[in-house]
Amino acid sequence: GWLDRAAPELRAAVPERVPAGARLTVAVEASEPVTYTYRYGGKTSAPTQAPSFTLTALPGEQPLELTATDRSGNETATRYAVQGVPAASVRV
């Protein structure tokens, strides 16, 4: 049979600057059915298939690591830098 060796393509909409303590919503999309996990603030999420998730923005620059795993176990991992800025300094 055919064996899937190709890692999924992962796309995500990740805000670069968010007021610390505010809601940080990330939308994710992959090229095939996958399970996502994310690591932020030293915590790793439970696996999910949801197309978006919401976190609380932490102060300072924090890495957000997203991993998409397909049914064959192929993984794609992407790292984003999210800057949690003091709420008063955010310009709209």
N, C-alpha and C positions, 0 to 999 in steps of 0.2 A: 504494500500500500504506500500511499504518498505520505511522506514525513515532513511536517512543517518545521523548517529550520530558520525561518525568517522572523526576526524580532518585529514586534508591532511598531508602527509609527505613532508617536505620542505628540499631541499638541495640547497646550494649556494656555489659558488666559490668566496670567498672574500679575496683580498690581505690583509695581516696583516700590511705591511709597504709600504707606497707610498710617493713619493716626494710631499710635500705640494704644491698645485697649479697645480699638474699634473692631468691627467684624471684617474679616478678610475672606472674601468669597473667591474661590478658584474654580474655573470651568475647565474640564478635561475632555479630550476626544482622542480616540485611537482608530487606527485603520482596520481593526478587526475586533471581535469581542474579547475583552480583557478584564482582568481584575486589577484595581489600582490600590496601591498603598502610598502613604505619604509620611514623611518625617519632618517635623518642625518643632523647634524648641526642645530638642532632645527626646521627643516622644514620637513613636511610630504608631500609625493608625492600624485598626483592624482592616483586613482586606474589604474592599467595597467595589460595586459595579456602578455606583451612582455617578452621573455625569458632572456633578459639582459637589463641593463641600465647603463648609464655612468654619473658619478658625478665628481665634482672638489674636489680633496682631500683638506681637511682643515688641518691647522697645529695642532700638538699635538695629543693626543689620543682622538678619537671621537667615540661614539657608533653609530653603524649602526643597526637599528632595522628593520627586514623584517617580514611582516605578509602575510600569504597566506590564503585566504578565499574561501571555495568551494561554490557551488551553494546552499547548504543547510544552509549556514551561519556558518559552523564550521571553526574555526580559528586555525592556528599554527603560533606562533610568535617566532622568534629566534633573539638573539642579538649577534653582533660581535664587537670586538674592532679593530678599524683601526687607525694605527699610522701614522700621517702625519709628515714626517721628512724633515728637511732642504734639499733642492735638492743637495747641495754640499756634504752631508754626506752619500749619498746612494752609497753602494758598489755593483758593478755589477759582 
